[in-house]
Each structure stands twice: as structure tokens, then as C-alpha cells.
Amino acid sequence: MSFLSLDFVSTVRAARSGLVDSLSDVEGMTAWAREHAAELGLDPSFTASEELRQETVRLRQAVRALFARAVAPGPPSRADAAELPPFEEALALVNATALAAPTAPQLSWDGEPALVTVSPADESARLRGRLATAAAEFLASPDRALLRTCQAPRCVLYYVKEHPRQEWCSTACGNRARAARHYREHKK
């Protein structure tokens, strides 16, 4: 199961050396957007600007704030909990960003009629608008109730709980959590 909004907020992740931000520079932003070009309605040769990168990181922080609210009373991700914008500000930014890049169904007729979704907005607004829309759609869906914060040591990711006993975002995190628990128990 893949969700664009989860992929987006997961551009901040933990590594042994600390937090890694896939959107920390224009090259990283360009690479991430190209990986998701089809979902974002972008040309595969898309290139980000520094302004777009900054606006996208600001949007990501707003979406992470909404995810933190969605997992409450559970803890938010430890990646940036202290740096998230207030809930009302985050909600307003996500809604305004989605509204700035409207989409509409259009009829295409290349041999056979087909319905395509188009946006009159430029690529920058379309990218951010699609990310904001994906977050809104996810948070308004039944899947929101399954949103969790991974509690494994050093992990800062959100995930959708796919099994009643699932406690971590991945097998690797589960192994790390069990190893840490084993170490704590045998250290005594």
C-alpha cells in the first residue's frame, strides 16, 4: 500500500548519522519530484528551484503537523515535533495550497475518448497542490485511523498499520526495537 502523502512526510528519516532530509537541497528536491512525476502530474524532466524547495519543505512541515494531530494522543514523530507549525496554521496552509492548484476533468479524444485530469497551474503550484490534496484526501479517509508513529529507536517515520499486531514501520525497525529491548533487559 503506497500513499503519496506518506512518501512526502517520509522525506525526513533517520540514519545512523542523524536525520536525513531528501529535500535539503534543489538536487534532492528534483530527484524526489522526478521519482513521483506521474503522481504529481509533472514532466519527467522536471527541475526544482530553490524557492519551490523552500515552499515544499514548508508544506511538508504543515502536513507533518497534521499527521502529528492525527496520531494523537499517541506521540508525534520525534524528527521535528518541536519545529512543527501550530495546527491551525498547518491546516490553513495545506488547504490554501490545494486550492491554488485546481484540477478539472477534461475529455481527451485520441482515437478513443478518455477522461484526463488537468491543472491550469504552473508546475510548481501543481506539485505543491497535488501534495496538499494527497494529504487532505489521506487525512479525510478511513486510513487516517490506522496512521501511527514508528516507536523503534531512532525512527522518525509515520506508517499505516496494516496488521493488528504491527508496531513498527518496517521489519528493520521491529528488529532494532527488539534488539534494544533485549539489550535493556540483559544489561540489568
N, C-alpha and C positions, 0 to 999 in steps of 0.2 A: 504494500500500500504506500503510495507516494503522494505527498501533499506539497504543493509549491510553497505554501506559507511555512511549513516545517523546514523545507530546504533553505528558505530565506533566513529564518531566525538561526538556523544551524551554520550560518557563515561565520559565527563565533563559536569556537570549540576549544577544548583543552588539549594540550600536548604536554609531554614531559617537561618542556622548557617553559610552559605557561600558556596563556591564552593565545590562540591563533585567530586572526581575523582575515578571512578571504577577501574582504572588501577594503583592506587597509591602504591600497593604492589603486591607481587607474588601471594598471595591468591586471590586477586581481579582479577588479570590478568587471572589466571587459571579458575576461576568461569566464567568470561565473555567468554573466549575461549570455554569452555565446553558448554555454552548455545548456541553458534554458531558453534559447531563442524561440523555439516553436511554442512553448507555453506562454512566453511573453509577447508574442506577435512581433518579434524583431527579425531583421535581416541577419543571416548567419555571420556576416562580416561586420556586424555592429562594433563600434568603438566608443567607449565611455569617455566622458570628460571629467575633470576634477569636480566641477560644480554638480554634475549628476551623481558622482560617487558620494559627495558630502550629503546631498539630499536623500540618496538611497540609504545611507547609514543612519541618517536621522529618522527615516521611515522605519528602518529595521528596529531601532530602539523603541519607537512607538508601538510596533507590533509586539515586541518582546514585553513591553509594559502590559499590553492587553493579554498576552499569554500568562504573565505572572498573575494577573487578576483572575484569569480563567481557572488556574490550578489552585487558587485559594480555597480553603485555608491551608493547603499544602505550601511548602516553601517555593519561592521563585527560583529560577536558575541562579547559581552563585556567580555566574560570569560577570554580571553587570547590575545586580539588583540595586545597588546604591546609586547607579548612574541613570536609571530609567526616568523618563518624564512622568509627571503626575498623570493619573488615569484619565482625567477629563481632557487634558491637553493631548494625550496619545490618541484618544478616541476621535477628537476633532481633527487631528492631522490625518489619520487613516481615512476618515470619511471625506475630507476635503480633497485628498489625493485621488481617491477613487472617482470622485465627481469631476475632477479636472480632466479626466481622460475617458469620456463617454464612449461606449461601444454600441453598435447597432447591427442587427442582422441585415444582410443585403443579399439579393438574389444574383448568383453568378450563372452564366449560361454558356459554358464552353462545351458544346456538344450535348450535355445533359444538364438540366437545371440543378443547382446546388445552393444551399444556404451557407453563407460565409459571414463571419463577424468582422467588422471593420471598425477602425477608430480614426477619426479625423485628426487626432492629436499627433504631435511630433514624437519621434522615437523615445525621447527622454520621458515625456509625460506618459506615453503609452506603457513603458516599462514600469514606472512607479505606480501608475494607475492599475495595472494588472496585478502587481504585488499587493497593493492595498485591497483590491477586490478579492483576491485569493484569501487574504487574511480574514476579511469580513465574511466571506462565504464559509470558511472553515469554522470561525468562531460562532456563527449562527447555525451550524449543522449539529446533528446528534453526536458527531465525532468529538466535539469540544468536551463532552463529559468524560471522554477517555484520555484527554490530554494530561500528561504527567511530566514532572521534572525528574530526570535521572538522578538517583541518590548515590551513585557509585563515586568513590574517591576521585577527585579532580574533574569529574564530568560536569559539563555545564549545559547539556542539551535537553530539549523538550522532546517528548515522543508520544505517540498514540498507543495506548495499551491495547494489544491485540489478543491477549490471553489473560484469564482471570488471575493467574499467578505471576504474571510478568511484573518485575520490579525495576528493570533497567532498560536502557535504550538499545542495548546490544549484548551479544554473548560476551564480548570482550569486557564490557563494563560489569556484567554479572560475575565473571571470573575475577576481576580486580576487587570487587566488593567482597566476595567470599574469601579471597586471599587476605585481604585486610582484616576481616573478622577473625580468621584463623590465627593471624599474627597477634592480634589483640588478646585473644583468649589464651594463647600459649606463652605470651610474654609475662603473664601474671605468674 
